[in-house]
Amino acid sequence: MAHKAGYVNIIGEPNVGKSTLLNALLGEQLVITNPKAQTTRHRILGILNGEDHQLILSDTPGILDPQYKMQERMMHAVDEALIDADILIVLVELGQSPERAEQVVKRAKRFKGPLIVLVNKVDAGTEEQVLVALHAWQDTFPSAKVVPLSALHGLNVEELRNHLVNNLPEHPPYFPKDELSDRNMRFFVSEMIREKVLAIYKQEIPYSTEVVVNSFVEEENIIRIQADVIVMRESQKGIIIGQGGKALRKLGTEARMAIERFVDNKVFLDLRVKVDPDWREDEKKLKRYGY
């Protein structure tokens, strides 16, 4: 039997459920999710392997109008996803009209391959609302496959997974069959810490924060991790630490527990807070942080 392999890349606006969809298709909690915008900053590959196929799913940052250089880098990652996709998924949510998703529509229409438009969160609407949405998106993309979906509750997820595998091109595996992602463990640890920053802190703090894992040492019964939480101003450093270090301890405890679940081992996590002024606007700093 011929082997199939290919890239299925997901694009859409912030908070429509791209990361939730990727996790649902993989059956793994690989990428972080949060109701706040800009949760996904990087293009992340999740790899689903079968005996005769390798489905490479690409999560991308939410499409927005860039306000600073980090967001410009994020949109560059989206544009890259249009170039190497074998199948492109456009994820929208119920109630989102094509007229109000101009940047998404414009990018998707540049793609010349097989296109799937998924109308997500249909469990939150009526049958009539779903039908109206499906017709609107089908009119916008006449040649696309338009499907109702609930990534969170699993509606049509298995059927979508089967459709994607069946429509992959014949190709040898791109990655070793035991790999789950193109990213290393340090990346996922930094993302899990950043997920807790998103959950714990308010206002501008999550958007001004970067996490760098400096060391990841595996010993017999414990993994020792040292990571820096980077902020842009001294005032933000004070907020991250909190009165008497209370907020930082909470961040460290919640992040450590999440990492322990992920690596299935005991973890010692040493978190330190550092100031790196205006890192979001500095090309050299962005490159150093992986953008």
C-alpha positions as CSV (number, residue, x, y, z in Angstrom):
1,M,0.0,0.0,0.0
2,A,1.4,3.4,-1.0
3,H,2.3,5.7,1.9
4,K,0.6,9.1,2.2
5,A,2.0,12.2,3.8
6,G,1.3,15.9,3.7
7,Y,0.9,19.3,5.4
8,V,-2.6,20.4,6.6
9,N,-2.3,24.0,7.7
10,I,-4.9,25.8,9.8
11,I,-5.5,29.6,9.5
12,G,-8.1,31.9,11.0
13,E,-8.6,34.9,13.3
14,P,-7.6,34.9,17.0
15,N,-9.8,32.8,19.3
16,V,-11.7,30.8,16.7
17,G,-10.3,27.5,18.0
18,K,-7.3,26.7,15.9
19,S,-5.2,25.2,18.7
20,T,-8.2,23.4,20.1
21,L,-8.8,21.8,16.7
22,L,-5.2,20.7,16.4
23,N,-5.3,19.1,19.8
24,A,-8.6,17.4,18.9
25,L,-7.3,16.0,15.7
26,L,-4.1,14.7,17.3
27,G,-5.9,13.4,20.4
28,E,-3.2,15.1,22.5
29,Q,-3.0,18.3,24.4
30,L,0.0,19.5,22.4
31,V,-0.5,23.2,22.0
32,I,-1.6,25.7,24.6
33,T,-5.1,27.2,24.5
34,N,-6.6,30.3,26.2
35,P,-9.5,32.6,25.5
36,K,-7.1,35.6,25.3
37,A,-5.9,36.7,21.9
38,Q,-2.4,35.9,20.7
39,T,-2.1,32.7,22.7
40,T,-0.4,31.1,19.7
41,R,2.7,33.1,18.7
42,H,4.6,30.5,16.6
43,R,3.8,28.1,13.8
44,I,3.7,24.7,15.5
45,L,3.5,21.3,13.8
46,G,1.6,18.4,15.3
47,I,2.3,15.0,13.6
48,L,-0.3,12.2,13.5
49,N,1.3,9.0,12.4
50,G,-0.4,5.8,11.0
51,E,1.1,2.7,9.4
52,D,0.4,4.1,5.9
53,H,0.2,7.8,6.5
54,Q,1.7,10.9,8.2
55,L,-0.6,13.8,8.7
56,I,1.3,17.0,9.6
57,L,-1.0,19.6,11.2
58,S,0.2,23.2,11.4
59,D,-1.2,25.6,14.0
60,T,-0.6,29.2,13.2
61,P,-1.0,32.6,15.0
62,G,-4.4,34.3,14.7
63,I,-4.6,36.6,11.7
64,L,-4.5,40.3,12.8
65,D,-3.3,43.7,11.7
66,P,0.2,43.9,13.1
67,Q,0.9,46.6,15.7
68,Y,4.5,45.8,16.4
69,K,7.4,43.8,15.0
70,M,6.6,40.6,17.0
71,Q,3.1,40.5,15.4
72,E,4.7,41.1,12.0
73,R,6.8,38.0,12.5
74,M,3.6,36.1,13.6
75,M,1.9,37.1,10.3
76,H,4.9,36.0,8.4
77,A,4.4,32.5,9.9
78,V,0.8,32.5,8.7
79,D,2.0,33.4,5.1
80,E,4.5,30.6,5.2
81,A,1.7,28.2,6.0
82,L,0.0,29.2,2.7
83,I,3.0,28.2,0.7
84,D,3.7,24.6,1.9
85,A,0.1,23.4,2.6
86,D,-1.1,20.4,0.7
87,I,-4.6,21.1,2.2
88,L,-5.6,24.4,3.8
89,I,-8.1,24.6,6.6
90,V,-9.8,28.0,7.1
91,L,-11.3,28.0,10.6
92,V,-14.1,30.4,11.3
93,E,-16.6,30.5,14.1
94,L,-20.4,30.6,14.0
95,G,-21.5,34.3,13.7
96,Q,-18.3,35.3,11.9
97,S,-19.3,36.6,8.4
98,P,-17.0,36.6,5.4
99,E,-17.5,40.3,5.1
100,R,-16.0,40.8,8.6
101,A,-13.1,38.4,8.0
102,E,-11.4,40.3,5.2
103,Q,-7.8,39.4,6.1
104,V,-8.7,35.7,6.4
105,V,-10.6,35.6,3.1
106,K,-7.9,37.5,1.3
107,R,-5.2,35.1,2.4
108,A,-7.3,32.0,1.7
109,K,-8.1,33.1,-1.8
110,R,-4.4,33.2,-2.6
111,F,-4.2,29.4,-1.9
112,K,-4.7,27.3,-5.1
113,G,-4.9,23.8,-3.5
114,P,-7.7,21.9,-1.7
115,L,-9.5,24.2,0.7
116,I,-11.7,23.2,3.7
117,V,-13.7,25.9,5.5
118,L,-14.7,24.8,9.0
119,V,-17.5,26.7,10.8
120,N,-16.6,26.1,14.4
121,K,-18.6,26.4,17.7
122,V,-21.8,25.4,16.0
123,D,-23.0,23.9,19.3
124,A,-23.5,27.5,20.4
125,G,-26.1,28.3,17.8
126,T,-29.4,27.2,16.3
127,E,-29.8,25.0,13.2
128,E,-31.0,28.0,11.2
129,Q,-27.9,30.1,12.2
130,V,-25.6,27.2,11.2
131,L,-27.3,26.8,7.8
132,V,-27.0,30.6,7.1
133,A,-23.3,30.5,8.0
134,L,-22.6,27.4,5.8
135,H,-24.3,29.0,2.8
136,A,-22.4,32.3,3.3
137,W,-19.0,30.6,3.4
138,Q,-19.9,28.3,0.5
139,D,-20.8,31.4,-1.5
140,T,-17.4,33.0,-0.6
141,F,-15.4,29.8,-1.5
142,P,-17.5,27.9,-4.1
143,S,-14.9,25.2,-4.6
144,A,-14.2,24.6,-0.9
145,K,-15.6,21.8,1.3
146,V,-17.6,23.7,4.0
147,V,-18.3,21.7,7.2
148,P,-19.9,22.5,10.6
149,L,-17.7,21.7,13.5
150,S,-17.3,21.8,17.3
151,A,-13.6,21.2,18.0
152,L,-14.2,21.5,21.7
153,H,-17.0,18.9,21.8
154,G,-15.7,16.6,19.0
155,L,-18.5,17.2,16.5
156,N,-17.3,16.1,13.0
157,V,-13.7,15.9,14.3
158,E,-13.2,12.1,13.5
159,E,-14.8,12.5,10.1
160,L,-12.5,15.5,9.4
161,R,-9.5,13.5,10.4
162,N,-10.4,10.6,8.1
163,H,-11.1,13.0,5.2
164,L,-7.7,14.6,5.7
165,V,-5.9,11.3,5.8
166,N,-7.7,10.0,2.7
167,N,-6.9,13.1,0.7
168,L,-3.2,13.3,1.5
169,P,-0.8,13.0,-1.5
170,E,1.3,9.9,-1.9
171,H,4.7,10.7,-0.2
172,P,7.2,9.1,2.1
173,P,7.1,10.4,5.8
174,Y,8.6,13.8,6.3
175,F,9.5,13.1,9.9
176,P,10.5,10.0,11.9
177,K,7.3,8.0,12.7
178,D,7.8,8.3,16.5
179,E,7.8,12.1,16.5
180,L,4.8,14.1,17.7
181,S,6.0,17.6,16.7
182,D,8.9,19.5,15.1
183,R,9.4,21.4,18.3
184,N,11.7,20.2,21.2
185,M,10.8,19.7,24.8
186,R,12.2,23.1,25.9
187,F,9.8,24.8,23.5
188,F,6.8,23.0,25.0
189,V,8.0,23.7,28.6
190,S,8.3,27.5,27.7
191,E,4.8,27.4,26.2
192,M,3.3,25.7,29.3
193,I,4.8,28.4,31.5
194,R,3.5,31.1,29.2
195,E,0.1,29.5,29.3
196,K,0.0,30.0,33.1
197,V,1.1,33.6,32.6
198,L,-1.9,34.0,30.3
199,A,-4.2,32.4,32.9
200,I,-2.9,34.2,36.0
201,Y,-2.1,37.8,34.9
202,K,-4.3,40.5,33.4
203,Q,-4.1,43.5,31.1
204,E,-0.9,43.9,29.2
205,I,1.3,41.5,31.2
206,P,0.7,38.3,29.0
207,Y,1.4,40.2,25.8
208,S,4.6,41.8,27.1
209,T,6.0,38.4,28.4
210,E,8.3,35.9,26.8
211,V,9.6,32.7,28.4
212,V,13.1,31.3,27.8
213,V,14.1,27.8,29.1
214,N,17.8,28.0,29.8
215,S,18.4,24.5,31.1
216,F,16.5,21.1,31.0
217,V,18.4,18.4,32.9
218,E,17.0,14.9,33.2
219,E,18.1,13.0,36.3
220,E,17.0,9.5,37.4
221,N,13.9,10.6,39.3
222,I,13.5,14.3,38.6
223,I,13.8,16.9,35.8
224,R,15.5,20.1,36.7
225,I,14.4,23.2,34.7
226,Q,15.6,26.8,34.9
227,A,13.6,29.3,33.0
228,D,13.4,33.1,32.7
229,V,10.2,35.0,32.5
230,I,11.1,38.1,30.3
231,V,9.1,41.3,30.6
232,M,9.6,44.8,29.1
233,R,9.6,47.1,32.2
234,E,10.5,47.0,35.9
235,S,6.9,47.7,36.8
236,Q,5.9,44.5,35.0
237,K,8.6,42.6,36.8
238,G,7.0,43.7,40.1
239,I,3.6,42.4,39.0
240,I,4.9,39.0,37.9
241,I,6.7,38.6,41.3
242,G,3.8,40.0,43.3
243,Q,3.8,41.1,47.0
244,G,6.3,39.0,48.9
245,G,6.8,36.8,45.8
246,K,3.3,35.4,46.1
247,A,2.4,35.7,42.4
248,L,5.6,34.2,41.2
249,R,5.2,31.2,43.6
250,K,1.7,30.6,42.2
251,L,3.0,30.8,38.6
252,G,5.8,28.4,39.5
253,T,3.5,25.9,41.2
254,E,0.9,25.8,38.4
255,A,3.5,25.6,35.7
256,R,5.4,22.9,37.5
257,M,2.3,20.8,37.8
258,A,1.4,21.2,34.2
259,I,4.9,20.2,33.1
260,E,4.9,17.2,35.4
261,R,1.7,16.0,33.7
262,F,3.3,16.5,30.3
263,V,6.6,14.8,31.0
264,D,5.2,12.2,33.5
265,N,8.0,12.8,35.9
266,K,8.8,14.9,39.0
267,V,10.0,18.4,38.1
268,F,12.0,21.1,39.9
269,L,11.3,24.4,38.3
270,D,13.5,27.5,39.0
271,L,11.7,30.6,37.6
272,R,13.5,34.0,37.5
273,V,12.0,37.3,36.2
274,K,14.2,39.5,34.0
275,V,13.6,42.8,32.2
276,D,14.5,43.1,28.5
277,P,13.2,46.6,27.3
278,D,11.0,46.7,24.2
279,W,12.0,43.2,23.1
280,R,8.8,43.0,20.9
281,E,10.2,45.7,18.6
282,D,13.8,44.7,18.4
283,E,14.7,42.5,15.4
284,K,17.8,40.9,17.0
285,K,16.0,40.2,20.3
286,L,13.0,38.6,18.4
287,K,15.4,36.4,16.5
288,R,17.0,35.3,19.8
289,Y,13.6,34.4,21.2
290,G,12.8,32.3,18.2
291,Y,10.6,34.6,16.1
